[in-house]
């Protein structure tokens, strides 16, 4: 087996996955799909950034080899039976597009038959009755990555070899049906929860916007992608408030009281809710009319109504436990990995701040 050169981005990305608290199957699945989708995920961005065809090609190659570059011809996919991977990817598309989003889309009419497989019925049945919402996507993404990772880890490949297997899988199938393989990939990318959207933007940020990547804590990046799943009309206001709460301005760094990695989860949850409630005492309070214009809230019933803070907190807890299907007690007890916990904090901060702005006033 050929010796693979370790790249700086690999060290950075591996450290991030480790900090996220992901298990080995989840890591392997993420790394495979990072390679498999890196062109699909970044084509539009690169074509908007560069106009010359040769330059675009060079930048594609740069992203391709960002995580792993073989020293000579090495095709790790030759060691694999790719049919199980093809089945997982195809089933994911049927689940997400037709079961969860209820699109009734006929993939067999638009993609090459070599990309069509039998449905993994166990996979399909697990999500067929799910509603289209963030927590559904999070569970679907995680199941997908773990399922691919579990298969790949049976071959005892290194992370670099797994990444290269992803690239080779894409290259093999784009020759068969370029538009088809990209359609399948983009449906999966479209489904990403804020957590996974963050991770899959790392290659582009690492190469072209390193200052932005280094300036943001993982929590903040997840929060920014959460805006895209919620009320984007008010995102700029909550983002400004977030900067005030979580960051020292000069130089930009996370305030010392936010010990996301070491802090007690229960304390961090209480701290997040308490700070989010303070949005009404911040300069952002003057933007309340912008919040009232929209009806895109989970607590529409409290809009311009008076409520106690205790009742409000109970409603927020109910949102987390019912809409996001997450038990606060389970979170405190460590039943979420660290990255999932950060996503929960982002949700708590957003939902508390956004809904607090539509309350008329607080009563005793």
N, C-alpha and C positions, 0 to 999 in steps of 0.2 A: 504494500500500500504506500502511496506517495506521501511524502512529508508536506503538510500544508502550512503555509506561512500565517502566523497570527497577526491580525490587523488591529489597530487601535480601536476602531469602532466595535470590534468583537468584544474586547475587554470592557468597553463602556456598556454595551448592550447586555452582556452576560451579567455584569454587576447589577444592572437595573433589574433584570429578571430575578436575580437572587434576592435583592432588596424587596421585591414584590412578594416574596414568600411562595413562589410557585413550586409545585412538585415537578419531578423529572419528566413526566409525560406531558404536562402542560408546557413546559419549556421547549421540549422537542417539537411539539405541534406548532407552537408559535414560530420557532426558528425555521421550520420547513416552509410554513406559509409566508414568512417574510421573504424568503427567496423565491417562492412560487409566484408571489403577487407583486413583486417589487416594481416590475414594469407596468402592470395594470394600474397599480396604485398611484404611480407618479407621472404617467404619460402626459396628462393635461397640464400639470404644473411645469414640467420641463419644456413643453411646447409653448407655454406662455412666457417662460423666462428667456428662451433662446429661439432665434429665427433661422439660423443657418443649419442645414441638414447635417453637415459634418459635425458641427458643434453639439447638436442634439444627440447624435450617435455616440460621441465621446462621453457625454454626460450620462447616457444610459449605461455605458460600460463602467463608468465610475461607480454608479450606484450598484450595478451588478456585483462588482468585486469588493464592495464595502465591508461585508462581514467575513468573506472567505475567498481566497484566490488560490487555485491549485498551482503547484510548481510546474506541472506539465499535464498533458492530457489525462484527465481522470474523470470518470463518469460514475458517480456513486449510485445512480439510479439503476445501473446494470445489475446491481446486487439485489434489487427489489422486484417483487411482483407488484406492479403498479395498479393492478385491478382493484384491490381493496381501497387504495387512496382515491381512485377515480370514483368508486361507489360512494365513498364518504362525501366527496365534493358535490357529486350530482344530487345525492339525497339531501344535502344541506340546502341546495337551491330549491328543490321541490318543497321542502319544509318551510323555508323562509318566505318564498314568493307565493306559493299556492295554499299552504296550510295556515301560516301565521298572517300573511298580508291579504290572503283571499283574492289573488289576482286571476286565477284560472288561466295561467300562461302555459302554452304548449311548447315546451322546450324541444320536443322532437321535430317540430316544424322549422326551427331556426338554427339548430346546432348540428354538427356532424354526428352521424350515428356512432362513431368511435368514441365520442364523449358521453354517449348515453349508456347507462347501466341499469341493472335492476335496482329497485329501491331497497335500502337497508330498512326493513320494516320495523325493527326495534327502535331505531333512531327516529323514524317518521312518527311512530305511534307515541313516542315520548313527548312530542311537541305539537301534535296535530290539532289539539283543542286549546292551544295557548292563545292568549290575547297579544296583540301587537303593542308592546310597551318596553321600556328600557330594561326591566329586570328579565323579561323573556329573552331579549337579545343577549344579555349578559350570560344567562344560563346556556343558551344555544351556542354562543361563541366558545365558552369554556368546554362544553361537551365536545364540540368539533375539534378543538385543539388537543384535548386529552385523548380522543379516539385516534387521531392521526399519530400523536406522540406515542401512544401505547403500542401501535403497530410498528413504528420505526424503531423504537427502543429494543425490539426483539432481534434486531440485526447488529446491535452493539456498535453503532456508528458514533463518531464524535459529533459535537455540535456543528463543526465546520462541514463535515460530510453530509449531515442532515440538511444544512442550508444549501449545499451544492446539489443535493438530490432534489430540493425544491426548484432550483433554477433549471436543472435538467428536465424535470417534469414539465415545466412551463415551455421550455424550448422545444421539447418533443411534440407537445400538443399544439403549439402555435403553428407548427408546420402543417398539421392536419386541419386545423380550423382556427385561424387567428382571432376572428371576431367571436367565435364560440367560447374559446377558453377565457377570453377577456370578459365576456358577459358573465360567465360563471364566477369568475374572481370578483368582479365589481358588485355583484349581488351580495357576496359574502362581506366585502368591505363596507357596503352600504348598511349592513346590519350591525356593525360594530358598536358596542357600548362605548361610553366615553373613555373607559379604562383602556380598551384595546385600540381605539382610535388614536389615543395618545402614543402608545407603543409603536404603532405602525407608521407614525409620522416621524419617528426618530431618525431614520436614514436621511430624509430630506432636510430636517432641521440640523442634523449633525454636519452635513456638507455645506449647506447654503446659509443657514441662520444659527451658527453655533452660539452666538451671544444670547439669542432668545432661548435656546435650549438650556444653556448654563444658568440663565437668570431665573428660570422657573423651577420651583419644586414640583415633583410629580403630582402632588395634590392640586396645585394651581393649574397644571396642564389638563388634568382630568376635569376640573371645574370649567375650563374654557370650552372643552368639547361637550360638556353637559349642556351648555347654552344652546347648542345646535339641536338638542333633543327636547328643549323646553320652550320658553318664551324669548325668542331672539330680539323682540322689540325692546326689552328692558335690559338686555345682556350688558350693554356698555355701562349702565349705571351700577349694576351689581359687580361688574368687573372693577370699576373704580373703587367701590366700597371694599372689595376683596383686597385690592392693593394696599389700602389704608390699614386694614385689620392685620394682614399677614406679613407685610414687608416693611423693612426699614428703607427709607427713600435713598439715602446716599451713604455708602454704596448700596445698591439694591441687594438685600439678603433677607432671608426669613427671620422674623423677630424671634429672639431667643426663647420666648415663652411657648413657642410652638414646637415641642419636641415630638414630632410625628412618629419617629422610629422608637424612641425609648419611653414615651409618655404612657401613662395608664389610659386605657381606652375609655373607661367611664368618665374620667376627668376631661379627656379631649372632646368627647361628645357634649358634655355639659358646657365646656368652654366655647365650643363652636356655636351652640344654640344661643348662649348668653351674648356672644359678640354679634351674631347675626341680628338679634333683636335690637341692638343698638343702632341699627340703620336709621331709625326714626330720629335719633339724636345727632346724626352725622350731617355733613353738607349735602349728602345724597337725598335727604328728606325733601328738599325743594323740587325734586323731580317726580314727586308723588303723582301729579297729574298724568305723567306718561304711563305710570303703572295702572291707573284707573281706566285708561282708555281701552285696555285689553281685557278680554274675558278668558285668556288662556292660563287659567289657574286651577289647581286641584281643590282649593277651598273657596269656590265662588260664593258660597253662602255667607261668608264673613265680609264680603266686599262692602266697604263704607259702613260697617256695623261696629258697635262697641262690644268689647270682650275683655275678660280678665286674661292676664298673661298665663295663668295656670291652665285655663281652658284652651287657650291657643296652643300651648305646649302639648296638651293632650291630643289636640287635633293633628299636630305635626307628627307625634308618635304614631297616631293611627295611619297617617299617610305612609310612613316608613313600613309599618307592619302589614298594611293591607295592600296599598298600591305597589310598593316596592318589594313586598313579600319578604321582609327581613325583620327578624326579631331582634330588638335592641339588646335583650338579655343574651342572646346567642352571640351577638357582636362582641359584647363585653367579655364573654367567656372565651373568646378567641376562635370562634367557628368560621370566621372569614379570614382569608390570608391578608397580608398587609396591604396589598394593592386594592383588594375589595373593600377593606376598611377605609382607605383613603377615598375611594369612590363614594362610600356611604357618607363620609364627612362632607364631601363636596355636595351631595344631594341634600344633606341636612342644612348646610349653609345656604344653599340656593333657595330651597323651599321655605326656610324660616325667614330669610331676608325678603324674598319676593312677596310672600303672603302677609308679612308684617306691614308692608307698605300699603296694602289695600284695606287694612283695618282703619276704621274711623278714629278710634282712640282706645286707650287702655283704661279699664275701670278696676276699682279695688274689689 
